[in-house]
Amino acid sequence: MATNDRNGGPSNRLERAATEVQDHAQNLLHKAQTSGSITIDPALFERLYLNPEVRVKGQLRNTFANPTPLALCGFLLATTAFACDTMGWRGAGGNGAASTGPIIFMGGMLQIIGGMLEWILGNTFICVVLNTYGAFWLSYGTSLQPFYNTAGFYSSDPGAAGAASQLEGMKTPAYLASVAFWFLFMGLLTFFYMVLALKVNITLVFTLLMLGCTFCVNAAAFWYNAEGETATGSRLQLTGGATTFTFCMSVWYIFTSQMAAAVDFPIQLPVGDLSQYRWLKGPIVKIEEEQRKEY
């Protein structure tokens, strides 16, 4: 009887089965570790990174800090002040000229830095989004400086680089109409990002919706000013400032939610996670879910 148990009895078969199960579990764990997958909840991942959860190689997300709040901080401090400037609060004005420094270094450079760090982590969507708006603020900030002579080219003396030439060029119909096309296509690109953000959360979708409307309203304001209808252009510019302030409040909410999650604050702000809806999931995610069910 004892010999039977050693060679092929029930107890021996049970031990072999337990060993096989343990080996299989270790293999699965090894695959998960080497594939660079993360173990945080998809809803938390999308709140932290504003990017759909994707599988990447390596463990960089577990090694480096989350760069998204840094980029959002720069965006907020430049854009919120610009919104107040555009609406003329407390006598502000000048289309952001007084905020050229924050526009370039906070709205521009901080977003570019954050976007490149997202690229390192493998977060493609938010990498492209942050770099897009970072480059926008860098472009807008440099256009306000006489050194680049972007508006001075449209003045009566295109060769004269100076503040007077810059201001004169900014009022010409050709300059205003040209800038309007830039804002228009920035708005169209933003609406495209808004559709893709349906993979992330509702708050980001609303933010991009309002941002796209802001670009389009400002484009219309430039065109009306170019045609000499300055009264309508001023009203549209005021509307653009209001929509800018609106989506800034939404971004402040996202920023607060991310910082609260980063420090594991006991109060967590909901952002309207959309990762739970299967109809928004792509074929790769669906295949991975089916494979996990098999195990």
Backbone as numpy.savetxt, mean C-alpha at the origin, in Angstrom:
# Nx Ny Nz CAx CAy CAz Cx Cy Cz
4.65 -67.51 22.19 3.84 -66.33 22.19 4.70 -65.06 22.19
5.72 -65.07 23.06 6.63 -63.92 23.14 7.35 -63.68 21.83
7.76 -64.84 21.17 8.44 -64.72 19.87 7.53 -64.09 18.85
6.25 -64.44 18.87 5.29 -63.90 17.92 5.16 -62.38 18.09
5.17 -61.91 19.37 5.04 -60.48 19.62 6.26 -59.72 19.13
7.47 -60.38 19.27 8.68 -59.69 18.82 8.72 -59.54 17.31
8.28 -60.53 16.59 8.45 -60.55 15.14 7.28 -59.91 14.39
6.07 -60.23 14.76 4.95 -59.71 13.96 3.68 -59.61 14.73
3.74 -59.62 16.05 2.54 -59.55 16.87 1.91 -58.17 16.82
0.76 -58.04 17.43 0.04 -56.77 17.41 0.84 -55.63 18.03
1.55 -55.89 19.14 2.30 -54.82 19.79 3.42 -54.31 18.90
4.09 -55.22 18.18 5.17 -54.82 17.29 4.64 -54.01 16.11
3.51 -54.42 15.56 2.92 -53.69 14.44 2.47 -52.30 14.90
2.00 -52.19 16.10 1.57 -50.90 16.63 2.76 -49.94 16.78
3.89 -50.49 17.23 5.08 -49.66 17.36 5.57 -49.17 16.01
5.55 -50.08 15.01 5.98 -49.66 13.67 5.06 -48.59 13.11
3.76 -48.75 13.33 2.81 -47.75 12.84 3.03 -46.39 13.50
3.29 -46.40 14.81 3.54 -45.14 15.52 4.81 -44.48 15.00
5.83 -45.30 14.71 7.08 -44.74 14.17 6.86 -44.11 12.81
6.08 -44.77 11.95 5.80 -44.24 10.62 5.03 -42.92 10.70
4.06 -42.85 11.61 3.29 -41.61 11.77 4.20 -40.49 12.24
5.10 -40.79 13.17 6.02 -39.77 13.67 6.96 -39.29 12.57
7.48 -40.22 11.77 8.36 -39.85 10.66 7.62 -38.98 9.65
6.37 -39.34 9.37 5.58 -38.56 8.40 5.34 -37.14 8.92
5.05 -37.02 10.21 4.83 -35.70 10.79 6.10 -34.87 10.73
7.24 -35.49 10.99 8.51 -34.76 10.93 8.82 -34.30 9.51
8.49 -35.15 8.52 8.70 -34.76 7.12 7.84 -33.56 6.74
6.58 -33.57 7.19 5.69 -32.44 6.90 6.20 -31.17 7.55
6.68 -31.27 8.78 7.22 -30.11 9.47 8.45 -29.58 8.77
9.30 -30.50 8.30 10.51 -30.09 7.58 10.15 -29.37 6.29
9.15 -29.89 5.58 8.73 -29.24 4.34 8.18 -27.85 4.61
7.41 -27.71 5.67 6.84 -26.41 6.00 7.93 -25.41 6.36
8.96 -25.89 7.09 10.03 -24.99 7.47 10.89 -24.59 6.29
11.19 -25.51 5.42 12.06 -25.21 4.28 11.33 -24.42 3.21
10.02 -24.50 3.15 9.29 -23.74 2.14 9.09 -22.30 2.55
9.43 -21.96 3.78 9.34 -20.58 4.22 7.93 -20.16 4.58
7.02 -21.08 4.79 5.66 -20.71 5.13 5.61 -20.15 6.52
4.61 -19.30 6.78 4.46 -18.70 8.09 3.25 -19.28 8.77
3.21 -19.13 10.06 2.17 -19.79 10.82 1.12 -18.82 11.35
1.23 -17.50 11.07 0.24 -16.58 11.57 -1.03 -16.69 10.75
-2.12 -16.26 11.35 -3.42 -16.33 10.70 -3.44 -15.45 9.46
-4.09 -15.89 8.35 -4.12 -15.06 7.14 -4.71 -13.68 7.37
-5.74 -13.58 8.22 -6.34 -12.28 8.50 -5.34 -11.35 9.17
-4.54 -11.87 10.11 -3.52 -11.06 10.77 -2.41 -10.69 9.80
-2.03 -11.62 8.94 -0.99 -11.33 7.95 -1.40 -10.17 7.05
-2.64 -10.21 6.55 -3.10 -9.15 5.65 -3.29 -7.83 6.37
-3.58 -7.88 7.67 -3.67 -6.64 8.43 -2.30 -6.03 8.60
-1.29 -6.86 8.84 0.06 -6.35 9.10 0.73 -5.86 7.83
0.58 -6.60 6.73 1.34 -6.30 5.51 0.50 -5.67 4.40
-0.83 -5.63 4.53 -1.71 -5.13 3.46 -1.42 -5.85 2.16
-1.19 -7.14 2.27 -0.83 -7.95 1.12 -1.43 -9.34 1.30
-1.99 -9.94 0.25 -2.49 -11.31 0.40 -1.37 -12.25 0.84
-1.70 -13.20 1.69 -0.69 -14.14 2.17 -0.21 -15.02 1.02
1.08 -14.98 0.77 1.69 -15.78 -0.29 2.86 -16.55 0.30
3.13 -17.71 -0.27 4.24 -18.54 0.21 5.53 -18.10 -0.47
6.54 -17.83 0.34 7.85 -17.44 -0.18 8.91 -18.28 0.50
10.09 -18.33 -0.11 11.20 -19.09 0.46 11.87 -18.29 1.57
12.50 -19.00 2.48 13.24 -18.35 3.54 12.37 -17.95 4.71
13.02 -17.35 5.72 12.34 -16.95 6.95 12.51 -15.45 7.22
12.58 -14.65 6.15 12.83 -13.22 6.32 11.71 -12.54 7.09
10.48 -13.00 6.91 9.36 -12.38 7.62 9.45 -12.63 9.12
10.13 -13.69 9.50 10.33 -13.97 10.93 11.60 -13.33 11.47
12.41 -12.76 10.57 13.69 -12.17 10.96 13.64 -10.66 11.04
13.02 -10.03 10.03 13.00 -8.58 9.94 11.65 -8.02 10.40
11.67 -6.74 10.75 10.44 -6.06 11.19 9.52 -5.82 9.99
8.26 -5.55 10.31 7.27 -5.24 9.28 7.46 -3.80 8.80
7.78 -3.58 7.51 8.05 -2.22 7.02 6.80 -1.43 6.65
5.63 -2.06 6.62 4.42 -1.38 6.15 4.06 -0.15 6.99
4.06 -0.23 8.33 3.72 0.97 9.11 4.67 2.14 8.87
5.92 1.87 8.60 6.88 2.95 8.31 6.47 3.71 7.07
6.12 2.98 6.02 5.70 3.62 4.77 4.39 4.38 4.97
3.46 3.79 5.70 2.18 4.47 5.95 2.38 5.74 6.77
3.31 5.71 7.71 3.59 6.90 8.52 4.06 8.05 7.63
5.00 7.77 6.72 5.46 8.80 5.81 4.36 9.32 4.91
3.55 8.40 4.41 2.43 8.78 3.54 1.46 9.69 4.28
1.15 9.34 5.53 0.15 10.09 6.30 0.63 11.50 6.62
1.87 11.63 7.08 2.35 12.94 7.50 2.49 13.91 6.33
2.72 13.39 5.14 2.78 14.25 3.96 1.39 14.53 3.40
0.55 13.51 3.32 -0.73 13.64 2.64 -1.78 14.35 3.48
-1.81 14.09 4.79 -2.80 14.77 5.64 -2.55 16.26 5.67
-1.29 16.66 5.78 -0.96 18.09 5.75 -1.30 18.69 4.39
-1.06 17.93 3.33 -1.39 18.41 1.98 -2.89 18.61 1.82
-3.69 17.73 2.42 -5.15 17.86 2.35 -5.62 19.15 3.02
-5.07 19.43 4.20 -5.43 20.66 4.91 -4.99 21.89 4.12
-3.83 21.78 3.48 -3.31 22.85 2.64 -4.26 23.09 1.46
-4.69 22.02 0.80 -5.55 22.14 -0.37 -6.91 22.77 -0.01
-7.42 22.44 1.17 -8.72 22.99 1.59 -8.60 24.40 2.15
-7.38 24.88 2.33 -7.18 26.25 2.80 -7.46 26.46 4.26
-7.33 25.42 5.07 -7.62 25.56 6.50 -6.61 26.50 7.16
-7.13 27.36 8.00 -6.30 28.30 8.77 -5.42 29.16 7.87
-5.91 29.46 6.66 -5.18 30.31 5.74 -4.09 29.62 4.94
-4.04 28.28 4.99 -3.02 27.54 4.23 -3.31 27.63 2.73
-2.29 27.37 1.92 -2.44 27.41 0.46 -1.13 27.11 -0.23
-1.13 27.29 -1.54 0.09 27.10 -2.30 0.28 25.71 -2.88
-0.78 24.88 -2.83 -0.71 23.52 -3.41 0.44 22.69 -2.85
0.73 22.87 -1.57 1.74 22.03 -0.92 3.15 22.54 -1.00
3.36 23.76 -1.51 4.73 24.27 -1.66 5.44 24.38 -0.31
4.69 24.75 0.74 5.30 24.87 2.07 5.70 23.52 2.65
5.12 22.45 2.10 5.40 21.09 2.60 6.29 20.31 1.65
7.09 21.01 0.86 7.95 20.33 -0.12 8.88 19.33 0.56
9.46 19.70 1.70 10.35 18.79 2.42 9.65 17.52 2.87
8.54 17.64 3.62 7.82 16.42 4.01 7.31 15.61 2.82
6.92 16.29 1.75 6.43 15.57 0.57 7.53 14.69 -0.01
8.74 15.22 -0.10 9.84 14.48 -0.72 10.39 13.41 0.22
10.68 13.80 1.46 11.40 12.89 2.35 10.48 11.94 3.12
9.26 12.37 3.42 8.35 11.50 4.16 7.39 10.80 3.20
6.67 11.57 2.40 5.75 10.96 1.45 6.45 10.19 0.36
7.65 10.64 -0.02 8.37 9.98 -1.10 9.35 8.92 -0.63
10.38 9.35 0.10 11.46 8.43 0.44 11.03 7.33 1.40
10.23 7.68 2.42 9.82 6.64 3.37 8.97 5.57 2.69
8.15 5.97 1.74 7.35 4.97 1.02 8.23 4.12 0.09
9.20 4.73 -0.53 10.12 3.97 -1.39 10.92 2.97 -0.56
11.41 3.43 0.59 12.15 2.52 1.47 11.26 1.37 1.93
10.05 1.71 2.37 9.12 0.67 2.79 8.77 -0.28 1.67
8.57 0.27 0.47 8.24 -0.57 -0.68 9.36 -1.53 -1.04
10.61 -1.08 -0.96 11.72 -1.96 -1.28 11.90 -3.04 -0.22
11.62 -2.70 1.04 11.68 -3.72 2.09 10.57 -4.76 1.91
9.41 -4.32 1.43 8.34 -5.27 1.11 8.78 -6.20 -0.02
9.53 -5.66 -0.96 10.05 -6.47 -2.08 10.98 -7.56 -1.55
11.80 -7.21 -0.57 12.71 -8.19 0.02 11.92 -9.31 0.71
10.81 -8.94 1.36 10.00 -9.93 2.06 9.12 -10.75 1.13
9.02 -10.34 -0.13 8.21 -11.09 -1.09 6.76 -10.65 -1.18
6.44 -9.47 -0.65 5.06 -8.96 -0.68 4.89 -8.08 -1.93
4.57 -8.71 -3.04 4.59 -8.03 -4.33 3.57 -6.90 -4.41
2.33 -7.16 -4.02 1.25 -6.17 -4.20 1.54 -4.88 -3.46
1.79 -4.96 -2.17 2.01 -3.73 -1.40 3.34 -3.09 -1.77
4.30 -3.88 -2.25 5.56 -3.32 -2.75 5.31 -2.38 -3.92
4.51 -2.83 -4.88 4.20 -2.01 -6.05 3.39 -0.78 -5.65
2.41 -0.96 -4.77 1.55 0.15 -4.35 2.37 1.23 -3.65
3.19 0.85 -2.69 3.98 1.84 -1.94 4.98 2.55 -2.83
5.63 1.82 -3.71 6.60 2.46 -4.60 5.91 3.39 -5.59
4.69 3.05 -6.00 3.94 3.92 -6.92 3.67 5.27 -6.28
3.11 5.27 -5.08 2.76 6.54 -4.44 3.98 7.24 -3.86
5.02 6.49 -3.51 6.26 7.12 -3.12 6.87 7.89 -4.28
6.87 7.28 -5.46 7.40 7.95 -6.65 6.52 9.14 -7.04
5.21 9.01 -6.80 4.31 10.14 -7.09 4.69 11.35 -6.24
4.90 11.14 -4.94 5.21 12.26 -4.08 6.59 12.84 -4.40
7.54 11.98 -4.75 8.85 12.49 -5.16 8.72 13.35 -6.42
7.91 12.88 -7.36 7.71 13.63 -8.61 7.01 14.96 -8.34
5.98 14.91 -7.50 5.24 16.14 -7.20 6.12 17.13 -6.44
6.89 16.64 -5.49 7.75 17.52 -4.71 8.81 18.20 -5.57
9.40 17.44 -6.48 10.42 18.05 -7.34 9.81 19.05 -8.32
8.55 18.82 -8.71 7.90 19.76 -9.64 7.65 21.12 -8.99
7.66 21.17 -7.67 7.46 22.44 -6.96 8.75 23.24 -6.83
9.88 22.65 -7.14 11.17 23.32 -6.96 11.62 24.01 -8.25
11.98 25.28 -8.17 12.46 25.99 -9.37 13.68 25.35 -10.01
14.47 24.62 -9.21 15.71 24.02 -9.73 15.42 23.12 -10.94
14.30 22.38 -10.91 13.98 21.45 -11.99 13.27 22.13 -13.16
12.80 23.34 -12.96 12.23 24.16 -14.04 11.10 23.45 -14.80
10.33 22.61 -14.10 9.25 21.89 -14.79 8.15 22.82 -15.25
7.78 23.78 -14.41 6.74 24.73 -14.81 7.34 25.94 -15.51
8.59 26.29 -15.16 9.22 27.43 -15.79 9.36 27.28 -17.29
9.39 26.06 -17.79 9.46 25.82 -19.23 8.27 26.41 -19.96
7.12 26.52 -19.26 5.90 27.03 -19.88 5.75 28.55 -19.74
6.69 29.20 -19.08 6.61 30.65 -18.88 7.03 31.39 -20.15
6.94 32.70 -20.07 7.31 33.52 -21.24 8.80 33.45 -21.51
9.60 33.08 -20.49 11.05 32.94 -20.66 11.45 31.55 -20.18
11.30 30.53 -21.04 11.55 29.14 -20.61 12.96 28.90 -20.11
13.91 29.68 -20.53 15.29 29.46 -20.12 15.62 30.00 -18.76
14.75 30.81 -18.20 15.02 31.43 -16.91 14.54 30.51 -15.79
15.48 30.00 -15.03 15.14 29.11 -13.91 15.08 29.94 -12.64
13.89 30.09 -12.08 13.70 30.86 -10.86 12.28 30.75 -10.38
12.04 31.28 -9.19 10.72 31.17 -8.59 9.67 31.91 -9.41
10.03 33.10 -9.93 9.07 33.88 -10.71 8.67 33.14 -11.98
9.65 32.56 -12.65 9.37 31.79 -13.86 8.54 30.55 -13.54
8.82 29.92 -12.42 8.08 28.73 -12.00 6.61 29.06 -11.74
6.36 30.16 -11.01 4.99 30.55 -10.69 4.21 30.95 -11.95
4.88 31.62 -12.85 4.21 32.02 -14.10 3.84 30.80 -14.93
4.75 29.84 -14.99 4.47 28.64 -15.78 3.35 27.80 -15.21
3.22 27.78 -13.87 2.17 26.97 -13.24 0.76 27.47 -13.56
0.64 28.71 -14.02 -0.68 29.28 -14.32 -1.06 29.16 -15.78
-0.15 28.66 -16.61 -0.44 28.58 -18.05 -1.35 27.39 -18.34
-2.25 27.52 -19.33 -3.17 26.42 -19.67 -2.45 25.14 -20.08
-1.34 25.27 -20.79 -0.63 24.07 -21.26 -0.09 23.26 -20.08
0.47 23.97 -19.10 1.00 23.27 -17.92 -0.12 22.60 -17.14
-1.21 23.31 -16.89 -2.32 22.77 -16.11 -2.95 21.56 -16.80
-3.14 21.65 -18.11 -3.74 20.53 -18.85 -2.81 19.32 -18.86
-1.51 19.57 -18.92 -0.56 18.45 -18.93 -0.55 17.73 -17.59
-0.56 18.48 -16.49 -0.57 17.87 -15.16 -1.86 17.08 -14.95
-2.96 17.57 -15.54 -4.25 16.89 -15.39 -4.20 15.46 -15.90
-3.51 15.24 -17.02 -3.41 13.87 -17.55 -2.64 12.97 -16.60
-1.63 13.51 -15.97 -0.87 12.72 -14.97 -1.77 12.27 -13.83
-2.56 13.20 -13.31 -3.48 12.87 -12.22 -4.56 11.89 -12.69
-5.02 12.04 -13.90 -6.06 11.14 -14.42 -5.57 9.70 -14.44
-4.39 9.48 -14.98 -3.90 8.11 -15.08 -3.44 7.56 -13.73
-3.05 8.43 -12.82 -2.81 7.98 -11.45 -4.12 7.48 -10.84
-5.22 8.17 -11.15 -6.52 7.73 -10.65 -6.94 6.40 -11.22
-6.74 6.20 -12.52 -7.09 4.93 -13.14 -6.26 3.78 -12.57
-4.98 4.03 -12.35 -4.13 3.00 -11.75 -4.58 2.68 -10.33
-5.01 3.70 -9.61 -5.48 3.50 -8.24 -6.75 2.66 -8.21
-7.65 2.87 -9.16 -8.86 2.05 -9.23 -8.51 0.59 -9.52
-7.47 0.38 -10.31 -7.00 -0.99 -10.57 -6.48 -1.63 -9.28
-5.70 -0.87 -8.51 -5.24 -1.36 -7.21 -6.42 -1.66 -6.28
-7.46 -0.84 -6.38 -8.63 -1.03 -5.52 -9.28 -2.38 -5.78
-9.38 -2.75 -7.05 -9.97 -4.06 -7.39 -9.12 -5.19 -6.81
-7.80 -5.08 -6.93 -6.92 -6.11 -6.39 -6.96 -6.15 -4.87
-7.25 -5.02 -4.25 -7.31 -4.97 -2.78 -8.50 -5.74 -2.23
-9.41 -6.19 -3.09 -10.50 -7.05 -2.63 -9.96 -8.37 -2.07
-8.70 -8.66 -2.33 -8.05 -9.83 -1.75 -7.50 -9.56 -0.35
-7.59 -8.29 0.11 -6.95 -7.92 1.37 -7.99 -7.60 2.44
-8.48 -6.36 2.46 -9.50 -6.00 3.45 -10.33 -4.82 2.97
-11.48 -4.63 3.61 -12.44 -3.62 3.19 -11.88 -2.22 3.40
-11.15 -2.00 4.47 -10.62 -0.67 4.76 -9.67 -0.21 3.67
-8.82 -1.10 3.20 -7.90 -0.74 2.12 -8.66 -0.48 0.83
-9.72 -1.24 0.56 -10.53 -1.02 -0.63 -11.14 0.38 -0.59
-11.72 0.76 0.55 -12.31 2.09 0.69 -11.25 3.18 0.52
-10.07 2.97 1.09 -9.00 3.95 0.98 -8.61 4.19 -0.48
-8.42 3.11 -1.22 -8.03 3.25 -2.62 -9.16 3.82 -3.47
-10.40 3.52 -3.12 -11.54 4.11 -3.83 -11.53 5.62 -3.69
-11.37 6.11 -2.46 -11.35 7.55 -2.23 -10.11 8.20 -2.84
-8.99 7.49 -2.82 -7.77 8.03 -3.43 -7.93 8.15 -4.94
-8.54 7.15 -5.57 -8.78 7.22 -7.01 -9.71 8.38 -7.35
-10.76 8.58 -6.55 -11.67 9.71 -6.77 -10.93 11.03 -6.60
-10.00 11.08 -5.64 -9.23 12.31 -5.42 -8.39 12.67 -6.63
-7.72 11.70 -7.20 -6.91 11.97 -8.40 -7.79 12.47 -9.54
-8.93 11.85 -9.75 -9.81 12.23 -10.86 -10.41 13.62 -10.64
-10.80 13.94 -9.40 -11.35 15.26 -9.11 -10.29 16.34 -9.31
-9.07 16.07 -8.87 -7.99 17.04 -9.07 -7.64 17.20 -10.55
-7.72 16.11 -11.31 -7.50 16.22 -12.76 -8.53 17.14 -13.39
-9.81 16.99 -12.97 -10.86 17.87 -13.48 -10.60 19.32 -13.08
-10.12 19.53 -11.85 -9.82 20.89 -11.39 -8.75 21.53 -12.25
-7.70 20.78 -12.58 -6.64 21.30 -13.44 -7.19 21.67 -14.82
-8.05 20.83 -15.39 -8.60 21.12 -16.71 -9.49 22.35 -16.69
-10.33 22.50 -15.68 -11.18 23.69 -15.61 -10.33 24.95 -15.44
-9.29 24.86 -14.63 -8.41 26.02 -14.48 -7.69 26.33 -15.79
-7.33 25.30 -16.54 -6.67 25.51 -17.83 -7.59 26.22 -18.82
-8.90 25.97 -18.70 -9.88 26.59 -19.60 -10.34 27.95 -19.09
-9.78 28.40 -17.98 -10.13 29.71 -17.45 -11.32 29.73 -16.52
-11.93 28.60 -16.27 -13.08 28.52 -15.36 -12.56 28.28 -13.94
-11.95 29.31 -13.40 -11.25 29.17 -12.12 -12.21 28.95 -10.95
-13.45 29.48 -11.05 -14.41 29.29 -9.96 -14.74 27.81 -9.79
-15.03 27.14 -10.93 -15.31 25.70 -10.88 -14.07 24.93 -10.48
-12.93 25.36 -11.01 -11.68 24.69 -10.65 -11.38 24.78 -9.17
-11.66 25.93 -8.56 -11.41 26.09 -7.13 -12.34 25.20 -6.30
-13.61 25.10 -6.73 -14.54 24.23 -6.01 -14.11 22.76 -6.11
-13.65 22.36 -7.29 -13.18 20.98 -7.46 -11.92 20.73 -6.65
-11.05 21.72 -6.58 -9.84 21.58 -5.77 -10.19 21.42 -4.30
-11.20 22.19 -3.83 -11.65 22.05 -2.46 -12.25 20.67 -2.21
-12.99 20.17 -3.21 -13.56 18.82 -3.11 -12.44 17.77 -3.05
-11.42 17.97 -3.87 -10.28 17.06 -3.85 -9.58 17.05 -2.51
-9.48 18.21 -1.87 -8.89 18.27 -0.54 -9.73 17.52 0.49
-11.06 17.62 0.34 -11.96 16.91 1.27 -11.85 15.40 1.10
-11.79 14.92 -0.16 -11.66 13.48 -0.37 -10.28 12.99 0.07
-9.27 13.84 -0.09 -7.93 13.48 0.40 -7.94 13.30 1.91
-8.58 14.24 2.60 -8.66 14.15 4.06 -9.44 12.91 4.49
-10.47 12.55 3.70 -11.30 11.38 4.03 -10.48 10.10 3.97
-9.74 9.90 2.86 -9.00 8.64 2.78 -7.79 8.66 3.72
-7.32 9.85 4.09 -6.24 9.92 5.10 -6.73 9.39 6.44
-7.98 9.70 6.80 -8.53 9.18 8.05 -8.61 7.65 8.00
-8.90 7.11 6.83 -8.93 5.65 6.66 -7.54 5.06 6.81
-6.54 5.74 6.26 -5.16 5.25 6.39 -4.68 5.38 7.83
-5.09 6.45 8.54 -4.76 6.56 9.96 -5.33 5.36 10.73
-6.51 4.95 10.36 -7.14 3.80 11.03 -6.33 2.52 10.77
-5.90 2.32 9.50 -5.09 1.15 9.17 -3.76 1.18 9.91
-3.15 2.36 9.94 -1.86 2.52 10.64 -2.00 2.19 12.12
-3.07 2.69 12.74 -3.31 2.40 14.16 -3.53 0.91 14.39
-4.28 0.28 13.48 -4.53 -1.15 13.59 -3.24 -1.95 13.49
-2.35 -1.55 12.58 -1.08 -2.26 12.40 -0.16 -2.09 13.61
-0.08 -0.89 14.13 0.78 -0.67 15.28 0.24 -1.39 16.51
-1.08 -1.44 16.67 -1.66 -2.17 17.79 -1.36 -3.66 17.68
-1.43 -4.20 16.46 -1.11 -5.61 16.25 0.38 -5.87 16.44
1.22 -4.90 16.07 2.67 -5.09 16.18 3.12 -5.22 17.63
2.46 -4.50 18.53 2.85 -4.57 19.94 1.93 -5.49 20.74
1.05 -6.21 20.03 0.09 -7.13 20.66 -0.75 -6.39 21.69
-1.26 -5.22 21.30 -2.11 -4.43 22.18 -3.41 -5.18 22.45
-3.95 -5.11 23.66 -5.15 -5.90 23.98 -6.38 -5.52 23.16
-6.42 -4.29 22.66 -7.54 -3.86 21.81 -7.08 -3.86 20.36
-7.70 -4.69 19.54 -7.35 -4.80 18.13 -8.48 -4.21 17.27
-8.12 -3.36 16.32 -9.11 -2.71 15.47 -9.40 -3.59 14.25
-10.65 -3.90 13.96 -10.98 -4.70 12.78 -10.82 -3.88 11.50
-10.36 -4.53 10.45 -10.17 -3.85 9.16 -11.04 -4.45 8.06
-11.89 -5.42 8.42 -12.77 -6.03 7.42 -12.04 -7.05 6.56
-11.51 -8.07 7.19 -10.74 -9.09 6.48 -11.58 -9.76 5.39
-10.98 -9.92 4.21 -11.66 -10.56 3.08 -11.03 -11.89 2.69
-10.02 -12.35 3.46 -9.33 -13.59 3.10 -10.20 -14.82 3.32
-11.28 -14.69 4.08 -12.11 -15.84 4.41 -13.05 -16.25 3.28
-13.23 -15.37 2.30 -14.18 -15.65 1.24 -13.51 -16.43 0.11
-14.02 -17.61 -0.13 -13.39 -18.52 -1.10 -13.46 -17.98 -2.52
-14.53 -17.27 -2.85 -14.67 -16.78 -4.23 -13.62 -15.74 -4.59
-12.92 -15.20 -3.56 -11.85 -14.25 -3.81 -10.47 -14.91 -3.84
-10.45 -16.21 -3.61 -9.17 -16.91 -3.57 -8.79 -17.40 -4.96
-7.50 -17.29 -5.27 -6.99 -17.71 -6.56 -6.78 -19.21 -6.63
-6.43 -19.73 -7.80 -6.25 -21.17 -7.97 -5.13 -21.75 -7.12
-4.05 -21.01 -6.91 -2.93 -21.53 -6.12 -3.36 -21.77 -4.68
-4.06 -20.79 -4.10 -4.52 -20.92 -2.71 -5.49 -22.09 -2.58
-6.37 -22.24 -3.54 -7.35 -23.33 -3.47 -6.66 -24.69 -3.54
-5.64 -24.82 -4.38 -4.91 -26.09 -4.47 -4.20 -26.39 -3.16
-3.57 -25.36 -2.55 -2.88 -25.57 -1.28 -3.85 -25.98 -0.19
-5.05 -25.39 -0.18 -6.04 -25.77 0.83 -6.49 -27.21 0.65
-6.66 -27.64 -0.59 -7.05 -29.03 -0.84 -5.96 -30.00 -0.40
-4.70 -29.61 -0.62 -3.60 -30.47 -0.20 -3.52 -30.57 1.32
-3.80 -29.46 2.03 -3.78 -29.52 3.48 -4.92 -30.39 4.01
-6.07 -30.38 3.32 -7.18 -31.22 3.76 -6.85 -32.70 3.63
-6.05 -33.05 2.63 -5.68 -34.45 2.43 -4.86 -34.99 3.60
-4.06 -34.08 4.22 -3.25 -34.51 5.35 -4.05 -34.46 6.65
